[in-house]
Amino acid sequence: MLTFAFCTYNRADRLDKLVAAMRVQACPLPFEILAVNNNSNDATEEVLARLAELPGPTLRWVTETTQGIVAARNRAIEESLGSDIMVFIDDDETPLPGLLDAAARAILDEGAQCAGGRVEMDFSHYPRPAWLGDELLGFLAAVDHGEEAFWIEDTSTPIWTANVAYAMKIFRDDPDLRFDKRYDRKGNVVGGGSDAIMFRTLLERKIPMRYCPGMAVLHSVEPWRLQRGYFLKLHYRAGLRRGRYQLPAYPRTVLGVPPFLVSQFLRQTLDALRMQVTQRPGALRQAMNATNALGCLVGYGQRGKT
């Protein structure tokens, strides 16, 4: 059995298209569709109830009352423990033909316990800004590591819950292996990162992970993400969590923070200002580095505080 899962929050208008595309997937084993509604206050429940009555693979849906993507993803894991494989996509995506077949074969035939594939950007509804270079698409969850499958060995080729499959044995064998609530995201806000932490955790545990180009989804990018401010906020929040949870405890601090974090922030900020004034290419990317450094500084200073 395979469970094809997605978490959803206030995107009732997308569910018909999403579930229809999920239902027509070819798969070498029986599959169900699981929707985890995370306290949506639009017509999500009504739409899911209607879609559950339609023919095709079963649509099963539950409501997770704890707000946040971490609680929703972990609820999907618990609901799927009886399956052999769970495939995650997001509710703002459309699975392309062949996704489930490639995911199932990677785990059943190739020995992967986690597999992920391409996440293609869809700018058909909202045009891509001229300043949005290819080097920034990864921060919108884009994934494209080429046309050949390979084993993932390090963080240079990440895969995300936007398009990822898990052998459920890894979660049944370890009830503590779940998405980390410290990296939560509640509602349609910037930041999170729990899927990045899960990816790193699986790497550290040497879980066999595979990139499968046959797994592909089309990711619809909303206009609020197509703003420079989104990229700056995203990097600030990533730095905030890194400073608070990931950096080691340094013995030398001034006013609660290591001096090198201050100098790092100042250096990155000065570089960003110079590039902005001289209109050099990459100014936005450097500003993102500066906001990340600021987040690290602030996050480290928050350690031990509620």
C-alpha positions in Angstrom: 0.0 0.0 0.0 1.2 3.5 -0.8 -0.2 6.7 0.8 -0.1 9.8 -1.4 -0.3 12.6 1.1 -0.6 16.4 1.2 -1.2 18.9 4.0 -3.5 21.8 3.2 -4.4 25.2 4.7 -7.0 27.5 3.1 -6.5 26.4 -0.5 -9.9 25.0 -1.2 -9.9 26.5 -4.7 -7.0 24.3 -5.6 -8.2 21.0 -4.3 -10.3 19.8 -7.3 -7.4 20.1 -9.7 -4.9 18.7 -7.2 -6.9 15.6 -6.3 -7.9 14.9 -9.9 -4.2 14.9 -10.9 -3.3 12.7 -7.9 -6.1 10.1 -8.8 -4.9 9.6 -12.4 -1.4 8.6 -11.4 -0.2 5.2 -12.4 1.3 3.2 -9.6 2.7 -0.4 -9.3 0.8 -1.0 -6.1 -2.5 0.1 -4.6 -2.6 3.7 -3.3 -4.8 6.0 -1.3 -4.8 9.8 -1.1 -4.5 11.4 2.3 -5.3 15.0 3.0 -4.4 16.6 6.3 -6.5 19.7 6.8 -4.7 22.1 9.2 -7.6 24.1 10.6 -8.6 25.7 7.3 -11.3 28.4 7.7 -12.4 28.4 4.0 -14.4 25.7 2.3 -11.7 23.0 2.6 -13.7 20.5 4.6 -16.7 20.8 2.3 -14.6 20.3 -0.8 -12.7 17.4 0.6 -15.9 15.7 1.7 -17.3 16.1 -1.9 -14.1 14.8 -3.5 -14.0 11.8 -1.2 -17.3 10.6 -2.8 -15.9 10.6 -6.3 -14.7 7.4 -8.1 -11.0 6.5 -8.3 -8.4 5.9 -5.6 -9.8 6.5 -2.1 -9.4 10.0 -0.7 -9.2 9.9 3.1 -9.0 13.2 5.0 -8.4 14.3 8.6 -8.3 17.6 10.4 -5.2 18.3 12.5 -6.2 20.8 15.1 -2.7 21.8 16.2 -1.9 24.7 13.9 1.4 24.5 12.0 3.0 22.6 9.2 5.0 20.4 11.6 1.9 19.1 13.3 0.3 18.5 10.0 3.2 16.6 8.5 3.6 14.5 11.6 -0.1 13.7 11.6 0.4 12.5 8.0 3.1 10.2 9.2 0.9 8.7 12.0 -2.0 8.2 9.6 0.3 6.5 7.1 2.2 4.1 9.4 0.2 1.1 8.0 1.4 1.8 4.5 4.7 0.7 3.0 5.4 4.0 1.3 4.3 7.6 1.8 4.7 10.2 -0.9 4.4 13.9 0.1 3.6 16.8 -2.1 2.3 20.3 -1.2 -1.1 21.6 -1.8 0.1 24.3 -4.2 1.5 21.7 -6.6 0.4 19.4 -9.4 1.9 15.9 -9.7 3.2 15.2 -13.2 2.7 11.8 -14.9 5.0 9.1 -13.6 5.6 10.5 -10.2 4.2 7.6 -8.1 5.6 4.9 -10.4 9.1 6.4 -10.1 8.8 6.9 -6.3 7.5 3.3 -5.7 10.2 1.7 -7.9 13.0 3.7 -6.2 11.9 2.2 -2.8 10.7 -1.2 -3.9 13.3 -2.1 -6.6 16.3 0.2 -6.1 16.7 0.0 -2.3 16.0 3.7 -1.4 14.3 4.5 1.9 13.8 8.1 0.9 13.5 9.4 -2.7 12.8 12.8 -4.2 12.6 14.4 -7.6 12.1 17.5 -9.6 10.0 20.5 -8.5 9.4 22.7 -11.5 8.2 26.3 -11.2 4.9 27.3 -12.7 4.8 31.0 -13.6 1.7 30.7 -15.9 -0.6 32.5 -13.4 1.9 35.1 -12.0 4.8 36.2 -14.2 8.3 35.7 -13.1 10.0 39.0 -12.1 13.0 40.0 -14.2 15.2 40.1 -11.1 14.4 36.5 -10.1 17.4 34.6 -11.4 17.8 30.9 -11.6 20.1 30.9 -8.6 17.2 32.1 -6.5 14.6 29.5 -7.6 15.8 27.0 -5.0 14.5 29.3 -2.3 11.1 28.8 -3.8 11.5 25.0 -3.4 12.6 24.4 -7.0 14.6 21.2 -7.4 16.4 20.0 -10.5 19.5 17.9 -10.1 19.6 16.7 -13.7 18.2 13.9 -15.9 20.1 11.0 -14.3 19.1 9.2 -11.1 21.8 9.0 -8.3 22.3 8.3 -4.6 22.3 11.4 -2.5 25.4 11.7 -0.4 25.5 15.2 1.0 23.5 18.5 1.4 24.5 19.8 -2.1 21.6 17.9 -3.7 18.6 18.3 -1.3 15.1 17.0 -1.7 12.0 18.5 0.0 8.5 17.5 1.1 7.3 19.4 -2.0 8.1 16.0 -3.7 9.5 13.2 -1.5 8.8 9.6 -0.8 9.6 7.7 2.4 9.7 4.0 3.2 7.4 4.0 6.2 9.6 1.4 8.0 12.0 4.2 9.0 9.2 5.9 11.0 7.7 2.7 12.4 11.2 1.6 13.6 11.8 5.0 15.4 8.8 6.8 16.9 11.0 9.8 17.7 11.9 10.3 14.0 9.5 13.1 13.2 9.5 16.6 11.9 11.0 19.0 14.4 8.5 21.4 16.0 11.3 24.0 16.5 11.2 24.6 12.8 7.5 25.1 12.5 5.5 27.3 10.1 1.9 28.3 10.9 -0.3 29.4 8.2 0.8 31.2 5.0 3.9 32.8 6.5 7.6 32.9 5.7 10.1 30.4 6.9 9.9 27.0 8.5 12.6 24.6 7.5 11.4 21.3 9.1 11.8 19.4 5.9 15.4 20.7 5.6 16.1 19.4 9.1 14.5 16.1 8.3 16.7 15.8 5.2 19.8 16.5 7.2 18.8 14.0 9.9 18.3 11.2 7.4 21.7 12.0 5.8 23.3 11.8 9.3 21.7 8.5 9.9 22.9 7.3 6.5 19.4 6.5 5.3 19.7 5.5 1.6 18.3 8.5 -0.3 17.9 8.7 -4.1 17.2 11.4 -6.6 14.7 10.3 -9.2 14.1 12.6 -12.1 11.0 10.7 -13.0 9.4 12.1 -9.9 8.2 15.5 -10.8 5.7 18.1 -9.7 4.7 21.5 -11.0 4.8 24.2 -8.3 2.5 27.2 -8.5 4.2 30.3 -7.1 2.0 32.8 -5.3 2.6 36.5 -5.8 3.5 37.2 -2.2 6.6 35.0 -2.7 7.6 36.9 -5.8 8.8 39.9 -3.8 12.4 40.7 -2.8 11.2 41.1 0.8 10.1 37.4 0.9 13.7 36.3 0.2 15.1 38.6 2.9 12.6 37.4 5.5 13.2 33.8 4.6 16.9 34.2 5.2 16.4 36.1 8.4 14.2 33.4 9.8 16.6 30.7 8.7 19.4 32.5 10.5 17.2 33.0 13.5 16.7 29.2 13.9 20.3 28.4 13.1 21.5 30.8 15.8 19.0 29.6 18.4 19.2 25.8 17.8 22.2 24.8 15.7 25.2 26.8 16.5 27.4 25.5 19.3 27.7 27.3 22.7 30.7 29.5 22.3 32.7 30.3 25.5 33.4 33.9 24.7 30.4 36.2 24.4 29.7 39.9 24.8 26.2 40.8 25.9 25.3 37.2 25.3 26.5 36.8 21.7 29.9 35.8 20.2 31.8 38.8 18.8 32.4 37.0 15.5 28.6 37.0 14.8 28.6 40.8 15.1 31.6 41.2 12.8 30.1 38.7 10.3 26.8 40.7 10.2 28.6 44.0 9.8 30.8 42.6 7.0 27.9 41.1 5.1 25.8 44.3 5.5 28.6 46.5 4.2 29.1 44.2 1.2 25.4 44.3 0.5 25.3 48.1 0.7 28.3 48.5 -1.6 26.7 46.1 -4.2 23.4 48.0 -4.0 25.0 51.4 -4.4 27.1 50.3 -7.4 24.3 48.2 -8.8 26.4 45.1 -9.1 24.8 41.8 -10.0 24.0 39.6 -7.0 23.1 42.5 -4.7 19.9 40.8 -3.6 21.8 37.6 -2.9 24.3 39.5 -0.8 21.4 41.2 1.1 20.0 37.8 1.8 23.4 36.8 3.3 23.2 39.9 5.5 19.7 39.2 6.8 20.8 35.6 7.5 23.7 36.9 9.6 21.4 39.2 11.5 19.1 36.3 12.2 22.0 34.2 13.5 23.0 37.1 15.8 19.4 37.6 17.1 18.7 33.9 17.4 21.9 33.2 19.4 20.9 36.0 21.8 17.5 34.4 22.3 19.0 31.1 23.7 17.5 30.1 27.0 14.7 32.7 26.7 11.0 31.7 26.3 
